[in-house]
Amino acid sequence: MAHQVSARKYRPSTFADVVGQPFVVQTLRNAIRSGKIAHAYLFFGPRGVGKTTCARILAKAVNCENPTPEGDPCGTCNYCRRFAEGRALNVIELDAASHNSVDDIRLIVDQVQISPPEGRYKVYIIDEAHMLTTAAFNAFLKTLEEPPPHVIFILATTEKHKIPPTILSRCQRFDFRRIPTEEITKRLAYIAQQEGIEAEEAALFLIAAKSEGGLRDALSLFDQLVSRTSGKLSYEGVLEALETLDYDAYFTLSEALVQWRAEDALKTLRSYIEAGYEPTTLLLGLLDHFRYLLLAKYQPSALGEGIPPHHRLRYKEEAPRYSEAFLLHAIDLLLEGERRLSYTRSPNIALETTILKIALLYQALRVEAPMPSPSISQAARPSTLSERPSIPRTLEEAKKKS
C-alpha cells in the first residue's frame, strides 16, 4: 500500500474523533439525532482546523443507515463503507478556487433536481467558497434558499468577510476556532504511539505551538521532522530542525537587558545571528518573551497557550524581577523595530539598534542621577526599573529625557 501522510491517514471519520471543536460537533450531532438538518451550512475558520473534515462527516452521517445514538455515522453499513472507499455517489465536492464561474454554479443548479442515486441526501461540499465570483454567487442565491428536499449544501471558507450577506443569511453558520496547543499535542502523542515513534512531550508541544492552532499544519510538520530525525523526536532535535531558540536563550538576553548590560546583550544577540537565526525570528521571539513576562504579572492563566508547563512556572518566578515600565517600554521598542525590519535593507543593524535602545532605557528613564560608571560592580547596579524614581508614563516622555 502506498504511503499516506498523517493528515490523511488519521483524518477523523466520526464526530468523536474531531479535535478542538466541541461546539460545532455538539450542534451537528444534535441536529442529526433530532432530524432537524438544515439545507445549507457555512463553515468558516482558519486553515487546518477541521472544516472540510466535519463537512464530510456530516455528509456521511445524514446518509448512514444505522447512525449511533450520539449522532455519529456507524462506519459499518454499506453506505459508510462505500464512503470510506471513495465510492459514494451522492457526495459532490467542488473546489471553488478553480471552479468559480457562473457556468460551474449553473451546472450545480441543473444537477440538484436529480434525486440521489443512493442514500437520503445529495450533499454538495463547496470548499474555498469565498473564491466564487459575484456573478456566481448571484446565480446561486435562489437554489441555495430553496433547494430540493434531498439536497444539502455545505460551504467552507477561511475568509467569511468575502461571502456576500445574501449568502450568509441563507446558511447556518459555524465558527471553527483555532485548536488549543495542548489538544494538538495530545493528538500528536496518539499518532506517535500508533506509529511506534519515540517522541518527547516537550518536542510535540513545540510542534503544536509552531502550527498556530492548525492541526493539519502540525501533522505536516510532524511527518517532516520524523523523516529528518529518523523516527525519534527529541526536544533539542526539534529546536534545531525548526531553527527556533529555546526559552533559556531569551531569558539570558532579557536578563542582560534588564540589568543594563548593553555589551553583554549585543554579544549574546550576535552569537545567535552567527548561529544562523534570522533577525525577524529573534525579534518576534523576544517580543513574545516580554509579553509572557507581562502576562505572568497580570494574567498567569493566559500562559497556558503555547508554553510548555515547566516554562510557565519559570515565567511566574522570573516576572517579579521585571518592572511593568521596563516591559511596556521594551515591547513598544520591539514593535517599532518590527516595523523597521519590514522594509530595511540592513535587518541586523535594525535589530541591534533596537536591542541597544532597550539596554539604554535606564539612561532614558533617569531623571537626575548619572549613568553608572563601568567601574561599578555588577552587584551594585539596579536590577529593575522599579527601583528608579520618576519613571515616565509613556515612551514619548522617555525619549524626551534621553
N, C-alpha and C positions, 0 to 999 in steps of 0.2 A: 504494500500500500504506500502511496506517495506521502511524503512528509507534510503535515499540516501545522501551521503556526498555532501558537497557543490561543490567540484571539478567535480562531475558527474552531479549533478542537474543543475548547472549553466554553464555547458560546452557550449561554443559558437556553434551555429548551422548555422550561416552565417558569412561571412567575416566582416560584420558591427559590430559584437559582439567581434571580436578578439581584444585583448588589447596589445598595445605596439609594434606592428609590422607593421607600416604603409607602409614601402617599399615593404615588401612581399605581403601584402594584395593588394596594388595598382597594382603590376605587375601581380598577378594572375587574378585579375578582368579584367585587360586589355586583357589578353590572352583569357579569356572566351568570352568577348564581341566581340573580333575580330575573334574568331575561330582559333587562332594560338596556339593550345595546343601542347606542346612538348610530346614526347613519354616517357621521363624519367626525373624525378626530384630528386634532392638530397637536403633534408632539414637538416641543421646541426646547432647546438647551444646548450646552457646549458639545463639542465633538467627543465621541467615545464614551458616552455615559449611558447608553442603552436605548436610544430612541428607536432605531430600526429593529433591534432585538425584541423590544416589547411589542412593536407592531407585528412582527412575525408570530410571536407567542399568542397575541390576541387573535390573529387570523387563524391560527391552528385551533385555539380554544373554542371559537364560535362554531367551528365545523366538527369538533371532536364528537365521536359517537357516545363516549362514556366519560364526560368530564368529572373530575373529582369533586367532592363536597366543598373544597376550598375554592373551586373555580379554575383549577389548572387543567390543561389537557392531560389525558390519561397516558399517552405515549405508547399504548399497546394496540389500539384499534387500527383498522385498515387505513383510515384516513391519516392518522398520526404517523404510521409507518411510511406511507407514501410521501407525506410532507417531509419527514426526516431524510428520505432518499432523494428529495428534489423532484418528485413526480406529481406534486399536487397541481391540478389544472385550474383551480378556481382562485389562486393567489397570483396576482399580476403585480410585479414590481417595476416601477418606472423611475429612471434616473432623470430628474428634471434638469440636471446640468447639461445633458446632451439631447434631451427631448423636451424642449421648452416652447415649441411653436404652437400656433393655433391649430395646425393640421394634426399635431400629436394629441391635443385635447379633443379635437373633433372625432378622432379615431376611438378614443375612450367613450365619448358620448354615444357613439353608434354601438359600441360593444356592450354597454351596460344593459341594453334592452334584452340581451340574450340570457336565458336562465343558466345558472351554474351547472357545469357538466357533472359535478359531484358535490356532496355536502349541501348545507343550507344557504350559505352566503358566498358571493363572489367578492373578494377583498382586493382593493387596489391600494398599494403602498407607493406613495409618490415621495421619493427621497429628494432632499435639497429643493423643496418646493418653492423657496424664495427665488429660484432661478427662472421660474416661468415668466414669460413676457406679460406686459399689461394686457395685450390683446388675448393671450391665452387664458389669463385669469377671468377676463370678461366672458369669454366663451364657456367657461367652466361654471359660472355662477348658478344658472338655472338647474343644471344637473346636480350640483353639489347641494342645493337647497332641497330639491325634491327628487332624489334618486329612486329607482325601483326598490321595492321592499327587500329584494335579495342582494342588495349591493351595500358595501361599507367602504368608505374612503378613509385612508389614514395618511395624513400629510406630515412629513418630518422635515424640520429645518433647524439650522443653527442661528438664523437671523430673523426673528419674529417681526422686527420692525419693518422688514421689507414685504411682509404679507399685507395685502390691502385689507382695510377694515371690513369690506363687504365679504371677504373670505373668512375673516376671524369670527364674524357674527354668525356664521353658518356651521361652526365647528365647536365641539367640546375641546377645550384647551388644557393641556397638561404640561406643567413646567418641570423639566428634568434638571435636577441640581447637580453640581459637581460632587463627585463621590468623596467622602472623607478619606483622608490618608490612611487611617487605621483600618477602614473597611477594605481598601485596596491591598494593604499589607496582608490581611488575613486571607484574601483570595490568592495572592501570590504564594503564600505559605502552603495553601492547599494544593495548588498546581505543582509546586516544587516537590511536595510529598508524593503526589501521584506519579511524577516523572522520575522519582528517585534522585533528585538533585539536592546536594548539600548546600544549604543557604542559611547564613546568619540572619537573625531577625533584624538587626540594625541595617544590613545590606538591603533587605527587602523594603524596609521603611524608607531608605534613601531613594530607591527606585520609585516607590509610590509617591514620595514628595516631589520628585522630579517630574512626574506625569501631570501635576497640577490638576488633579481631580478627574482625569480621563483614564478609565480602566483599559481601554484599547491601547492608548499610548504606553501605559505601564507594561502591558503584556508584550508589546513590540520591543520595548527596551529590555525587558526580562529575557526574551529569546536571544537578542543580540549579545547581551552580557554573558549568558550561559555559553554561547558559542565561543566567545572571546576567552572565557576563563576555564574552558574545558569541563564545564558542568559543576563547578564549585564556586559559590558566590560568597566572598568574604567582604567585610566592610571596607577594608583597605583596598581590595581589588576593585570594588565598585567605585570608590572615590577616585582612584587613578583612571579608570576607564571613562568616567563621566567628566574628568578634568575639573573636579569640584574640591574646594578646600574643606577641611574638617572644621568643626566649630572651634576646636582648640586654636586654630590659626587666627581666627577672628578675635578670640579672647586675647591672644598675645598682642595683636595690633591695637585693639581698643585699650588695653592696659597701658601701652606706651603713650597713647593719645591722651588719656585722662590724667596721666602723670606728667604731661607736658614735655615728654622726651621726643622732640621732633626728629632728632638724628636717628634714634632707635626705630621710630615709626617708619621713616623713609628707608632705612636699611632693611627692615622686615618686608616692606612693600616691594622693594627692589628684588629681594630674594624670590618672592612669589612670581614676579613678572619674568625673571630669568628662568624660572622653572616651567614657563610656558603658559601661565594663566593670563587670560585676556583682561585688559583694564576694565572693560564693562562688567565682566563677571565678578571681578574683585570689588568694584564699587557697589554693585547691586547686592553682593553678599554682605558687605559691611553695612549697607543700608538696612537690610533685613535684621542684621545682628543688633544694631542700635534700636530698631523697632521692638525686637523681642525683649530687650532690656527695659524699654519703656513700658511695655505691656506687663512685664513681671512686677512693676511697681503698682500699677493701677488695675490691671485685669489679668491676674495669673491664669485664670481658666482659659483665656484665649491662646495660651501657649500650646494647647493640645494639638493643634493642627500644624503639621509639617515639622515638628521637632521630636526626636526620639525621647522616650521617657527619662532616660538618665541625664539628658541635657536640660530638660525642663527644670529639674531640681537645681542644676548649676546656675541657670539664669536667675532663679529666685534668690539664690545665695549671693550672687555677684551684683545684683541690681542695686542694693543699697550703697555700693561704692561709687555709683554714678549719679550725679545730681540731675534733676529734671531740666535745669537750664542747659547743662552741657549736652544732654541727649537731644533736646529740641534744636539747639543751635547746630549741632553736628548733623542732624537729619536735614535741616534746611540747606546746609552747605553741600551735603551729598546730593540732594535733589538738584541743586544748581549745577553741580558737577556732572550729573547725568545729562542735563540739557546740553552742556558743552560737549560732552562726549559724542552726542548725536550728530554733530556737524564738524567737529575739529579734525584736522589732518594730523594732529600730534596727540593721540589719546594718552600716551604715557605721561606727557607733561601736564595735561589737564587733570589726570588722576593725582599726580604728585603734588600739584599746587593745591588741590582740594584737601588732601591729607595734611599738608603743611598748614593750611588755614585752620583746620580743626586743632592741630597741635599747638597753634599760637592763639587759640581762643582765650587763654589765660591773660595774655598781654592785651587783647582787645577788650576784655571784660573788666580789667582792673581799673580802679579809679585814681588812687594816689600812689600806692606802693610800687616801687620799681620792679622790673622783671628779675627773678632770682639769678644770681651770678652763676655761671657754670661751675664755679669752685664750691658752691654749696652742695653738701652731700645730698644724695637722693632721698634719704630718710627725712631730711628737713623740708623737702618740698611738699606742697599741699597735694593731697591725693584726689580731691574732688573740688568742683566749683562751689559746692555748698559751704565750704569754709571761707569763701571770699565775700566781702561785703559789697553792697550796692550793685548787684548784677542787673544789667538792663533787661527789660521785659521783652524786647524784640531784637531780631538780628540787625535791623537798621540802626538801632541805638548802639549796638556793639560795634558796628562798622565805623560809626562816627567817633567812637572813643579810641579806635586803633590808630 
